[in-house]
Every structure is written in structure tokens, then in C-alpha cells.
Amino acid sequence: MAAKLVPLFNEGDVILIDGGTSNLEVMRQLPKDKYFTIYTNCLPIASELSGYPKVDLVLLGGTVFPSSQTTVGVSVFQMIQSIYPDWVIVGVSDLHPQKGLTTSDREEAIIKRCMLKQGGKRAVLATGEKLNTARNYHVASLAEIDYLVTENSKVDYIKQHWPSYTYQVL
């Protein structure tokens, strides 16, 4: 999935990225010879990118949410509000055609919503097991994203069975 999204980035892009294993893979596939500015609240992503010589890396500091290794809280929220990225990439626990993007933690949902509101191209990566499921806390509707990136085997299913807003399915 990551290989579908990375070619869309332009050198010099400012990317605001949330945690998650799929998002970590996106960052691992960034070309090391191109310049990017990356803002993240994810400890594993920050650790991975710390060795990229042309990445201007900013870790959004806050309270560490142990299960996802992301930072949350007022300080993260305030830092995000000062960023107008070219790309916003959020991780999701679940993706439902009517309920949209959801997660199991209220504070994580708030941070993800704040990220998406900052503009730019908004992308979500979701493996097949996350599709057609929903949790307790709403992050965004499908109409609020630009790119839904999933496994090749799920692309046609989404195009045929999910509401067609303005998002592209990759």
C-alpha cells in the first residue's frame, strides 16, 4: 500500500503523519535523496526518520499513548494547529462506508481530527481487516479524505460498494 502513496509526494513537501504500521511503512519508503519536512506524533516513525539526512523531522511532543506509541494531549493539538501541510496521513483502527474513520480512543480521535482539518491532501491507509468495521470514536467521514489507500484485492470492492465521494481509491 505504501508504494502506491509515496510516488505522489513531491520533493520539498511538508507531511503531517500520524502513527500506525502502514504509516510507518510509508515513511520507510521515502526516498533518502529527497528533501521533506515531516511532522509526526509517532515515536517509531520519528525513530525511523532520524537517519534520513534530507528529512527535516519534527516530533510533536505530548503524552505518550502506550498502545500506539503516539503522542496525544493539548500540546500536540496546539502544535498541529500551526502546521499547514501539503499532506496529512492518518492511521485508522477502522473504516466504515457510513461511519467513516473511527478509533478506540477519544484523545487519539481528537488529534487525528485536528490533523485532517489542517488541510493539504488527506490520505488514509487501511488493510482489508479494517474495512467495514467501526469503533467508538469518530475521526472523519469518507467525504473528508482525498485518498483511500488499501490492498489491491480490496480496491474494486470499495469502488463498487462504498459511497463515492471525492476520494480516490488507490
N, C-alpha and C positions, 0 to 999 in steps of 0.2 A: 504494500500500500504506500509506503513512504516513497518508493521510486516513482509513483505517479505524481506526487505533490512537489518534490524537490525541484524538478525542471521548470516549474512555474515561477520560482524565485529569481529575482534579478540581483546582480551584484550591487551592493550598497543598500539593499532592503533592510528595513527595521522590522524585526519579527518579535511579536509578543507570544510566548508559548507556555502553555500550562503543562502539568505533569501527565504521566501515563507511559506505558510501554511503547505504544505506537508512536507517540510524540518523540520519545527518546530515539527511536529508530529513524525518524525524520532528521533529527539533528545529527545522528551518526553518518547520514548520507550527504550532509552538506559538503560541498567541495572545499577542501582546505586551502585552495589557492585563490579563493574569492573572499572579498570583504563583506561582512554582515554585522549588523548590530542586533544582538539577541537579548531580550529581557525575558527572564523566566522566574517562576516561583518554585521550580523543581530542583531539588538537590542533585539527583542523578544526572539531569541534563546539564546543570552547571558544572558538575564534575567532568562530564564527557567533553564539554566545550572548552574547558580550561586549557586544553592542549592545542587548540586551534589558533595558530598565530595571527590570522587576519580577522578573527571574531572579536568584536568589542562586546564583552559579556557583562551583563548587569543582573545580579541575583536580587530579587525582590525579597527583602528581609521581613520576617514576621514570626509568628508562632508556627513551629513545625507540626504538621498533621502527620502522625507516625505512619498510618497505613499507606498513604500515597507518597510520603516523603516530599510533600509540597508545603509551602508556607501560606498561612492564612492570617486574617486579622485586619485591624484598622490600618496599620502601617502599610501593608501590601495594597489594600484598597486605595489608599491615598497616593501611593507611588504610581499605580496603574492609571489613575486619573490624569496624570501629567504626560502620558505617552500617547502619541497618535501614530500607531504603527502602519506599515504597509500591509502586514499580515497579522492575523490573530488566529492561533491554532489552540483549540481547547480539547482536553480529554473528556470523554464521557463514560459513565458507567452503563448507560442505557440510551437507546434511540428508538422512539416510537413514532409512527406516522401521524397520530393525533396529538399526543402529549409532548412530542418533541424531545429535546435533550434533557435528561434528568440525572440526578446523582443521589447518593445516600446520605450526604452530609450537608447541613444547612450552610455552614460557613464556606465550604468549597463551592456550593452553588452561587453564593453571593460574589465570590471572587471571579468565577467563570462568567457570570452575567456582566460584571464590571468590565472584564477584558473584552467581551464581544461588543459592548457599547462604545468602545474607543475607536471603532471604525476599521478601515482597511478591508482587505479581502479576508473573509472569515471562513475557516476550514475546520472540519471535524473528521477525524478518522475513527471508523468503527468496524470491528471484526464482526463476523456473522452472528456470533452468540449474543452480541449486544443489541441486535436488531429486534424490533417488535417487543421490547421489554421497557419497563418504566419503574422508577423508584420514587421516593417521597418528595424530593425537592426539584422543582422546575429550574432549568437553566435558560433555555430559549426554545422558541418554536423553530420548525424547519424553515419558515419564511425568513428567519434572521440569520441564516448562514448562506454562504456563496458556493461552497464546495463540500460535498459529502463524499468522502473517500472510503471505499470499502474493498473487500476481496473481489476479484474478477468474477467469481461464481455468483455473487450477490447483485451485481450491477443491473442486469436485466430484470431481476425480481423487483428491485426498488423502482426502476423506471416504469414498470407495468402496474405495480400495486400501491405505490405511495403517492400522496398528493404531489402534483407537480407545481412547485412554487418556482422561484427563480434560481434555485441552487442547481449546480451541475453535479452529476454523479460521475465519479472517476473510479 
